[in-house]
Amino acid sequence: MIRILGIDPGSRITGFAVIEGDGMQSLHVTHGCIRTKKENFPDRLGEIFTGITEVIGEYQPQEVAIEDVFVSKNASSALKLGQARGAAISAAVHANCPVFEYTPRQVKQSVVGKGSAEKEQVQHMVKMILNIKGKLQVDAADALGIALTHAHTRTTKQLLKGGKSW
């Protein structure tokens, strides 16, 4: 089994999720959100870095998957998202975890089977795949989807190389 940390970065709310997988099935370990409280943007980036560092310290993932930046109509929002990603990636690299990046479209395609799927569809499928009951916060659901995408992609690449899946 390999442990994967999925991250859905955001400057106000960063979703995170940890799963374990063996190439045949994925198991839910934990999920949650890092909610920044500071008003000063650099301080919020520090909170993201610290929060991801704490998650890595507690759950010891072997690999990290993070959502890639998408082109936004609002350049300022895209820049802030990119900086939030940078804080999360820096925490992973600082902990010597390899980082893999996936676009929102790749996540939707992997989890739902349709690259143009709605967020609600991703939430529903994540809950079904990981047997999660109850309400699931959007950012945490996205992080779970990112982790699942990495697990599926990793397994597929291993099989294509002719090796064992995990």
C-alpha positions, 0 to 999 in steps of 0.5 A: 500500500502506498499513502498519497496526499491530495491537495486542492490549493486555495488562498482561503481554503486548502483541501487535503486528503490522504488515501492508501492504495495498492493498485486495485483499491483505494482506502480513505485515511483522512480529509479536511481543510486548512482555513487561513485566518490571517488577512495579510496574504503572505501570512495566509501562505505561511498558514498553508505551508504550516498546515500542509507540513503538519498533515505530512508530519502526522500522516507520512504520505509517500507521494503528493498530488496537487491540482494544477493551476487553471486559467481564470478570467480573473488574473489576480485570483489565478496569481493567488492560487498559484502562490497558494500552490507554491506554498503547498508544494514547498511544504511537500518538497521540504518533507522530501515528498515527490509531487505530481500535478493534475489539471481539474479536467484530468481529475474529473475524467479520472474520477467521473469519466467525463472531463466536463463533469460538475463538482457535485458529480466529483463529490458523489463519485469520491464518496462512492469510491471511498465509501464515505458517508455524510456530507463532504466539503467541496475542497476536501472532495476535490483533494480526494479526487486528486489523490484518487487520480494520482493512484489511478494514473500511477497504477496505469503507468506501472502496468504500461511499463510491464511492472506490478501496479504497486 
